[in-house]
Amino acid sequence: MTGDADEMAALREQWRCLCQRPERDELATAIVEWFRRDVAAARAALLTAGSEPAPAMGRMLRGALVLQWMRERRPYRPGAHAIELRRRLAGDAIEVDEAPADEEPGSIDPGDPFFAWRLSELAEASAPEGRAAVIDRAIEAFAAIALAPIDPGNDPGPFARLAPWMDEAQLRRAIAVSERMATADWRHQLSHARACLFVRLAALGRVDEAERLLPAIADAVVRADAHGQVFGHRVARGEGWSLPAGDTWSDDSLFLRFIVGLTQVLEPPEAAPPEALLRGCLDRACAVQESLLRSAALQVLVDCWHAVGPLELWASRVRERASGREQIEMLLLLATQRATEREARAIARLALERATTPEGLREGLWFDELWAAREVVAAAEAAAVFAAAIGRAATDPRAPLLPRLHQSYDLAEFLRWVGGDAAVAAGVRALDEAAALLA
């Protein structure tokens, strides 16, 4: 890296003096100005056609880290994030705490106040031939506590885990138990239980009946999600449908929950939405008033249905009606997933333009997203985003570099893509040299 040993030694001495006398602003200014100049020179080198990316990337990372770590004017000690990030870049194994072993089925105590939930967990883990018997026992266990509400605190509700495995006879027994629960104070637990049971009823072909039961779900948000799933089963089964009416469709927040449920059932390619439904949901999402909620609704649809319908339809709606981080993520996803189509490169270029605006850079580094989009993004374009993001981190005190680098789980792959193995090694050296200078 640029900066000979004499310069580094002088900077190190200035840093030691600053730590001893933090009030000496002139020392801090000298260090800051040196590294900002070095980052700017490295950025210019990185963006020069034909140059070797790795040394410049390393210098930029080193400088930005020094400038952020020196703000408290006291010796720096690498914390957990810096240590783990270095290990990931260096390819070192990271110790992972092993989860405790699951309980043996025979150890479930019938006297356990959460016995019914323990049986629900066991039913999920059981082999198909033995699952029905466990479900029967769990239904009986929930029936036994129907009038004595209890909340384990980490479960979506009675029958939630069981419902996807129930046959119709079991389902109707469980619905009967839920009716008894309605006379006790199960609160949100009952709403979740009913939602799961009614959705299963629709999946078994009883869509009309499931729709008639939906009003029994007291929680409006849970009811909207269930409505979306039940509606999805209607469409998936080829039954007649029309766009919903009422609060589930007209209320923006409930509409979001409706399409979350809908896209859980209508998942291409096995169950693709008809284009009329896609356009109806897309138009409704674009009509959401609040911008964050509108972007969230569009992202739900793009994440699940991006392969269906004209690409330009998706891109125009995202371009015109989405904003912030979600807009950039959606544009990259559309370009990547439909890379063979003529419009894909233009969509990717728009995403890169938005990512390198001041607003886009405030949203993140974009390294993981660019690595995922490498089929439609050139390495040189990714290098330009790297230069903009790290350049900002070197000049903007609000740019949290280390946490975002730590959250970039594909950072090593990104660096290797842009600058080869040398760039990954430069990243490791940047961490080491920044920490050594400020120790």
N, C-alpha and C positions, 0 to 999 in steps of 0.2 A: 504494500500500500504506500501511497505517496506520503511524504513527511519523514525526513531522515531521523536518525536516532537522536541527533542533537536537538531538533525541534521537539520531539516527543519528550526528551528529558527536561527541556525548558518548560513545556506545558505541565509536566508532572510536578515540577518544583513550584510553579505558580499555583497549582491546585492545592498542594500541601500548605502553602502560605495562606490561601483563601480559607481552608478548613480551620486553620488556627485563628484567623482574624476575619470572620465572615462579613464584617462591615466594610472590607476593602473592595468596593465596587469596581475599581479600576482593574483588579485582577480578574474578576468575573467577566468584565467586558472584553478583556484581552483574549481569554479562553474562548468565549462565545464567538467573537469575531473571527478567530482563526478557524474554528470548525465550520462556521457558516461559509467562509470562503472556500474551504476544502470541499464541503458538500456541493456548493454551487459549481466548482470546477469539475467535480466528479459527475455531476448531473450533465454538464455540457459534454463531457467525454462519452457518457453512456448514450446520449442522443446523437452522437456523431456517427454517420454511416460508415460501416466497415471497422469500427473499433471493437476491441475485446470487451464484452460486457462485465465479466466477473470482477476485475479490480475496481471498476467504478461503482458497482453495486455494493461491494464490501465497504468502500470508503464512505458511501452515503449512509449505510446502516451504522457504521461506527460513529460517524459524526452526529447523526440524529440521536443515537442512544446517549452519547456523552452529553449533548445539549439538554436532554430531558433528565438524565440522572443527576446532573450537577446542580439542579435548581435549589436543593436544600442546603447546599454549601457545607456538606459534611461527608466523610468517607462513605463510599458506596459498597454495600455487600450484596451480591446477587441473591435474590429471593427465590421462592419456589418456581415462579413463572419463568424467570431467566434460566434457572437450572434445567427445568424440563424442556424449554425451548432449545437449549444447547444440545441436550441429549437427543432430541428428535432430529436436529440438523446433522449431528454427528453419527446418527444411526445407532446410538447406544440403546440397549434395552431399558425400558421403563418398568419399574415394579408396579404391579397392579394388585390391590388387595383382593383376595379371593372372597367371593360371596359365601356366606355360611351355607352348608348343605341343607337342602330341603328336608322337612320332617318326613320320617317314614310314615306311610299311610296308617300303619297300625298304631302309631303314637298319638293320633288325634283323640283328644279326651272329650267324651260326650258331655262332661261337666263344664267344658270351656264355654264362657259366655258368648264366644264367637264361633261356636261349633258349626253353625250353618255356613259361615264364610269359609271355614277350614274345608268343609266338604265341597264347597264351590271350587276352591283351588285344586282339590284332589280330582274333581270331575274334569277340569281342564287338562290335567296331566295324565288322566287315565287312558288306557287303550280303548279303542272304539267298542270292543265287545263287552267291556266292563263299565262303560261310562253311564249307561242308562240306569243301572242300579244305584250308582252314586248320586245321580240327579234325583232319583226318587227319594233317597234318604235326605238330601238337602232340602227338597220341597217340604218334607215332613218337619225338618228342623226349623225352617222358616215359619211354618204353620204354628209350631209350638211357641214361637215368640211374637206372633202377629200382633198381640195386644200389649206387648212389653217392648217398646222401641229401644234399640241399641245401635250405636253408630261406631264402627271400628275406626272411622276417621280417614281411612285411606282406600275406600272402596266406593265405586259409583252408585251402589245401591243393591238391595236384595235382588237376587235372580239375574243381575247384570252379567255375571260370568257364565251363568247356566243357560240363559235364553238361547244363544246361538246353537246349542246342542240339543234343545228340547224337540221331541215330537209333538204332535198336536194335542194328544191326551195329556201329556205332562204340562204343556203350555196352558191348557185350560184349568188344570188344577192350580197352577201358579197364579193365574189371573184371579181365581177365586180367593186364594190366600191374600192377594193384594187388595181385594175388596174388603176383607176383614181388617187389613192394616189401615185402611182409610178411616176407621173409627178410632184409631190411636194417633199419637203425635209423631209420625215418621218424617214429616216435613219433606225436605228436598230428596231424601232417600226414596220416598214413595214415588215421586215424580220420575226419578231415574229408573226405578224398577218398572214402572208402567211403560215408560218409553221403550225399554229393551224388550219387554214382552209384546207390545203392540207391533214393533218392527218385526219381530220374529213371526208374528201372526201373518203379516203381509208377505214375508218371505215364503211362508208355507202356502201362499195363494189366496189368503183371506183378506184381500186388500180393502174391499168395501167395508168389511167389519172393522178392520184396523182403523180406517179413517173415521168411522162413527165413534170409536172409542177415544180418539185423540183428545177431545175436550176434557176428559177426565184427568189429564196431566196438568196439575196446578201451576207448575213453573212454566212461564211463557217461553223462556229461552230453551228449556229442555223440550217443550212441546214443538217448537219450531224445528229443532234438529230432527226429532222423530218424524215430524210431518215430511221433511225432506227425504228421509229414508223410505218412508211408506210410499210417497209419491214416486221415488225412484224405482221401487219394486213394481208399481203399476206400469210405468213406462217400459221397464225391462221385460215384463211379461207380455208386452204387446197389447195391453188393454187400452181402451180409449182414454185420452187425457186432455185437459186444457190447463192453461196457466192458472195457478191458485188465485183465490181471492181472499180478502180479509187481512188481518194484521200480519200474518206470516209473510205476506208479499208486500204489503204497503209500508210496514214499519222497517226502517233501514237496518236496525240492529237485528231484528228477527229475520229479515231476509238473509242476512249474512249467515245466521245459524241454519236457515233452511237449506242454503246451497252447500254448506259444510256437510249436512246430512245427505243431501242429494248426490254429491260427488263421491260419497262413500259407497254408494250402491251402483251408480252409473260410472264405472271405471273402464275406459277403453283399454285394450280392444275387445275384451269379452262383452262389455255392455256399454256401447257408445251411445251418447245422447242423440236423438234426432236433431237435424240442423235447426228446425223450427224452435225446439226447446233451447238449444244452445244460444240462438240469436235472442230469444226472449229473455233468458237469464243475463246475457251479456248487456243487452239494452237496459235491463233493470239495474244491474250493477253500476253502469255508467250514470244512472240517474240518482245514485246515493248522494246526499247533500254534503256530508262531512268528508273532507279529502282523505284522511287516514282510513276511515271506514270504507270509502270507495275503493281505495287502493287495495285494502285487505280483501274486499269482495272480488275484485278483478283477479287478485293473486290466487284465490281459491279456485276460480274457474280455469285460469291459465295453467296452474300446476297440474290439474287433473285432465283437462280437455284439450290441451294445446295441439294434439295430433288430429283433431277433428275440425272441419270447416276451413275456409280460405285463410291462408296465413296473413294476407293483407288486412282481413277483417280484424284479426287479433291485434296485429301491430298498430293499426290505426286507433283502436280503442285504448290500448295501453299508452300510446304516444300522446293522445289527446286528453285522457281522463285520469291516468295514474300519475303518481308523483313520488319523489323521494327514493329511498332505497328499493322499495318494492317495484317501482317502475324499471329501474336498471336490472334488477334480478329477472323480471319478467321478459324484458327484451333479450337478455342473454339466453334465457331458457328457450324462448321461441326460436332464436337464431340457431341454437345448438341442436334442438330436437328436430328442426326442419331444415337442416343444413344443405340438403340437396336442392332446395327450391331457390329460384332466382332472387327472391327478395332477402334471403338470409343474411348475406354480407352487408347489405345496407342497414338492416336492423342491428347487426352487431356493431357497425360503425357508430350508429346513433347511441347505442348503449355506452360505448367507449367515450364518446363526447360528453354524455351526461355524467359518467363516472369521474371525469377529470375536471368538472366544474367545482367551484368552492363548495357548493351544496353537496355534490356527489362525494367529494373527498371527506367531508364531515361524516358521511354515512359509513365509511369503512375503507380498508385498504384494497379490497376486491381481488386479492391474490387467489383465493380458493375458487371464486366464481370464474375468473379468467382461465384458470387451469382447467376447469370443467368445460369451458367454452373453446378450448384450443383448436377444435376443428374449424371454427369460423373466425378465430382471432389469431393474427400472426404474432410470433415471438417479439418482433420489433414493436408492435403495438402494445403488447404486455409490458415491455421494457419502459415505454413512455408513461404508462399508468404507474409503474413502480417509481419512476423518477418523480412524478407529480406527488404521489402519496408520501414518499420519504422526504421529499423536499418540503412539503407542508409540515411534516412532523419536526423538521429542523428549525422551523420559524414560527410555528403557532403553538403557544403554551397549552392550548385546549386540545391538542391532538395526542391522545393516549397511545403511544407507539407500542410499548412492550405488551400491554394486555391484548392489543389487536394482533400483534405477531404471534402471541401465545394461542390465540383463538384461530389462527390460520393453520389448520391441521394439514393442509397440503402445501405448506410453505416450501419444504425441501423439493417437492416435485415442481413447484412453480419456478424456483430458482434454477433448478437443473434444466428446465425447458428453455428459459430465457438465456442462461449463460453457461450451461453445461455443469459438470461436476465441480469445476473450478469456482462457480458461483456459490455452490453449497459450502465449499471449504472457506470461501471468503466470508460467508455469513457467520460461520463458527468463529473465524478470526476476529470479526467485528465485535462479537459478544465478548471474546476474551480480552481484546485490546482496550475496549471501552471500560470493562471492569478493572483491568490492571491499572489503567491511567488514574481512575478515580478511587482506588482502594485506600 
